[in-house]
Amino acid sequence: MKSILIRDTTREERERIVHQALWGACGIDCEFCSDCDNRGGGRTETLYQDYIDGKREIREINEQFRAPLVRG
């Protein structure tokens, strides 16, 4: 598997990575989902825009997103 780090990817590759990860596996079974256009919860790629723009790694974005959910 090719690296998904910003330094190893182009913007176009990062857009494809985000798209495939978030929508590629989507079977449009939205019972528990609220992060895409299908449910009106906003566009998920907005969450990963900093990665697409080369500002923050996916890991950093995921850590920030999960931080309020971690008890401890």
C-alpha positions in Angstrom: 0.0 0.0 0.0 1.3 3.4 -0.9 1.8 6.0 1.8 -1.1 8.4 2.4 1.1 11.0 4.2 0.9 14.5 2.8 4.6 14.5 1.8 4.0 11.4 -0.3 0.8 12.4 -2.1 -0.5 15.1 -4.5 -3.7 17.0 -3.8 -5.5 14.9 -6.4 -4.3 11.7 -4.7 -5.5 13.0 -1.3 -8.9 13.9 -2.8 -9.2 10.4 -4.2 -8.0 8.9 -0.8 -10.7 10.8 1.1 -13.4 10.0 -1.4 -12.6 6.2 -1.5 -12.3 5.9 2.2 -15.5 7.8 3.0 -17.7 7.0 0.1 -16.1 4.1 -1.7 -17.3 1.7 1.0 -20.7 3.4 1.4 -23.6 1.1 0.6 -26.0 4.0 1.2 -27.2 2.3 4.4 -27.5 5.5 6.4 -29.2 4.4 9.6 -26.3 5.5 11.8 -24.6 8.0 9.4 -25.1 11.8 9.4 -22.0 13.0 7.6 -22.8 13.0 3.9 -25.2 14.6 1.5 -27.5 11.6 1.7 -28.7 12.5 5.2 -28.3 16.3 5.0 -25.7 16.3 7.8 -23.2 18.2 5.8 -20.4 17.0 3.5 -17.8 14.7 5.2 -15.0 15.9 3.0 -15.2 19.2 4.9 -13.9 17.4 8.0 -10.9 16.2 5.9 -10.3 19.5 3.9 -7.1 20.3 5.8 -5.7 16.9 4.7 -6.8 17.5 1.1 -5.2 21.0 1.3 -1.9 19.5 2.8 -2.3 21.2 6.2 -2.8 18.3 8.6 -2.5 14.5 8.3 -5.5 12.3 8.5 -4.2 11.0 11.9 -4.3 14.5 13.4 -7.8 15.1 12.1 -9.1 11.8 13.5 -7.4 12.4 16.9 -9.0 15.8 17.2 -12.4 14.4 16.1 -12.2 11.6 18.6 -10.8 13.6 21.6 -14.2 14.7 22.9 -15.5 11.1 22.7 -12.7 9.5 24.8 -13.5 9.2 28.4 -10.9 9.0 30.9 
